[in-house]
């Protein structure tokens, strides 16, 4: 065994041998160099082209054009144009019509000549896919606001739904938090139907196969189910009666929507902490004639500007900020690296600053939207962003509380126990946990034409449930606790036929399987159980020849073969290795090869390269690239391997 370990610690980088200790030190130093003075980490969060394009569209809608900034945004949009001529939903993906139409429109608004080669290529690609009439509902609403398509191209959306009683099938609290915060201001816009200022009077007639007002804008059935067909019929029947709704009812509903927005405006962190909600709120303020110097408008605009990332002559707009998530995960990596780290141990102050910063952000006083379904549960979670008090999530809460617990600092115990109380209270009837809401499984709503984006709900998922179990088990809840028992039953029911688990918030089955194996280990499950061995076999079978693992966003489509993706990604390799170590496979050949891959691909500055997207906002709809993943996950995996080896331990004692 000793000889195998020495060989493992002698990876070749540019012809020079490098030890495991040295790579851990490099990665640790690199991560530490990114830490803010107050102890937190915040890495860029990159989405597909739509968010950046929508920022430009927002400026031109409001008539607040910033040519200098938009030139840099346009440089970014041009650079990420696909070989197929359009724009994909993730790096290397297929053309997406909605994303491509928004990107083309944004470039034209920014001054690009429609006869430029890249614009011709984009136009031809869009037309080959049916043209702008094939865009999704949200894109059609945007085009309608610019007067580019008639409002009949969009489904009926009535703001009066805000007065629906709780028992009514369609209720604003029966959709996910992100749908709620995006939709409420959008309902104001569909009620008022304002028109963009568009000072340069830019049109995109060339993206339609015929006159844009003569196109056949079919309202689509998002699920193919007979209920979807019924709802299309109901949509058609409702249209003639829209004009008969008294204006005072519409105005009262607008007032209710404004109260919702104002209560949740969230200061400089913005409505819901996400760009689409912020942008819709800003347009709604404009549609209602609220002056630009009004504090609400100023605050909403400032929140949006905070999302911009500038890099030399390029810029892009983030969908949201991820400091709590980044800091929680980075703290885990630094804590792991500090154990048995010898002369390279980090100072205690590094972790103390991070954990103190996190503890201060625990949400204890705000009763968020989640309380609609759990009114008797005390708040005690953490949000994803700097502030988003109405919308904490159990995934961040579990990650942060596990990091605080790992320090052994008893001063954090009240925060940890309060977090556990909230997490237990947020468990759904199925035994699983969703990210933000409880029992958010109103699948009837997915048949609405408005739901064609496929991300209306926030149902429980295996990865989030696993994190909650990991947290509760790590702090001492035993397997006999009802929350743990129900959660484990849920996870076993969610296992795929091939032994893997679906990853709702990270790409994809590698992420889900790592998350669940970590939870099963923390909960004390028999690691020799058949279903765990099946998961291990799946991970091993998925390993690439170079020793790494990789899976792209195409795996979210059921007809795509997971093994088609041949790139190995550092973050996903780390997940696979962490999952195998959690299953007691720390001494296996697969783990050895995975560690070797991470050693060989680490750069001199302690960084790893990772261009591909590594996470998901909404499967098959919206994908993400966490720039921090390539920093803290490989460090966590390498440091854990070293710690298991040095302590002669078969599997980790922590939940993450």
Buried (B, 14 or more C-beta within 10 A) or exposed (E): EEEEEEEBBEBEBEEEEBBBBBBBBBBBEBBBEBBEEEBBBBBBBBBBBBBBBBBBBBBBBBEBBEEEBBBBBBBBBBEBBBEBBBBBBBBBBEBBBBBBBBBBBBBBBBEBEBEEEBBBBBBEBBBEBEBBBBBBBBBBBBBBBBBBBBBEBBBBBBBBBBEBEEEEEBBBBBBBBBBBBBBBBBBBBBBBEBEBBBEEEBBBEBBBBEEBEEBEBEBBBBBEBEBBEEBBEEBEEEEEEEEEBEEEEBEBBBEBBBEBBEEBBBEBBBBBBBBBBBBBBBBBBBBEEBEEEEEBBEBBBBBBEEBBBEEEEBBBBBBBBBBBBBBBBBBBBBBBBBBBBEEBEBEEEBBEBBBBBBBEBBBEEBBBBBBBBBEEBEBBBBBBBBBBBBBBBBBBBBBBBBBBBBBEBEEBEEBBEBBBBBBBBBBBEBBBBBBBBBBBBBEEBBBBBBBBBBBBBBBBBBBBBBBBBBBBBBBEBEEEBEBBBBBBEBBBEBBBEBBBBBBBBBBBBBBBBBBBBBBBBBBEBEBEEEBBEBBBEBBBEBBBEBBBBBBBBBBBEEEEEBEEBEBBBBBBBBBBBBBBBBBBBBBBEBBBBBBBBBBBBBEEEBBBEBEBBBBBBBBBBBBBBBBBBBBBBBBBBBBBBBBBBEEEBBBBEBBB
